[in-house]
Amino acid sequence: MVRFGKKAAVLTAAGVLAAMTVTGCSSTVDSDKVVATVGGEEITMGVAGFYARMTQGQYETYYAQMMGMTAADMWSQAADEEQTYEEYLKDSILESVENLYLISQHASEYDVSLTEDERKAITDTAEQFDADNTEDAKEYAYGYQKDIEKYLELVTIQNKMDSKMREGVDEEVSDEEAAQKGMQYVFFSYTATDDSGSSTELTDEEKEALKTTAQNLADRVRNGEDISAVATELGYQASDATFDSESTTPNSDLIAAADALEAEGDVTDPVETDSGIYVARLTTLLDREATDQEKETIVEQRRQDQYDSLLEEWRSAAEISVNESVWNKLDFEDLGITIITSEEEDTSESSGEESTEDGTADGTEDASGTAEDSTE
């Protein structure tokens, strides 16, 4: 069982709340082996493997369960025509680690460095991690002190660089660029749901009747009746939405029809889709609150674009090489890692469980850390 204390959880990647349980008996690769070289700086298997195992634990604990399959089955699933999900994620992980090194190499350009307090916190965290875990657990998860210290240094610098790399973008956004319209709409579903929760598709005759109902609502609203009141009378409910021409929710065909309306109060014809029929009334050509929120979104996207552009520029300028023969030896299918949340950890500690088979005694330290930061 790999344990993360509070400081480690705060300083490392999001999602590792307390600990990771290591299962299986897959062989590991020497943590000093070089996985990649970025701008002349070597990335060891210890650093890349530790990040990979943490990421693996997040996916196996949360996503595999959500997908209703075992972790091994999840990793063997095809991500595309050329890669399994394991291969796809491993490529993404290695690129993320490379980016951490690139960001660290450019930190001095932004006057970013680690303070003495930060260095001490990193050392203390790595020492505590080392003390709390068995040799087997550290070997499987690449959790040796020197590798964790390097990883924490990289992540701490990345966190400090994040805002620096996003500074200086144009924060002026016009109403025209960000304009969000408003509408009320009613959806007439082609699916009926009974009291037990079972759903069935309407017959062709029922669909034709529903089209008549939708047209009735559209006509009445055009004649000045309130769309919410008419919808309620007919047994339906009107919903509010803001949108622009690029929106796709609740339905792209509905958006196109509503966006074509020229004046507030105008009503669409019934818009038939595969799942049902929509009717919408344009309530405003400029929703102030939604437009201001969209302005913030646009500015944030500009910051993200600048961040991504800098990384791409640095990647293009740096010489990056990967030792595929080393990285390919890291597998997810044969070595499972499950995250234990702080709540689960607290429960096992309060119950006074005995030591687990992997040699880690429960109830001997604080594992209630919560994640605050995440790497890009």
Disulfide bonds with the S-S distance in Angstrom:
none
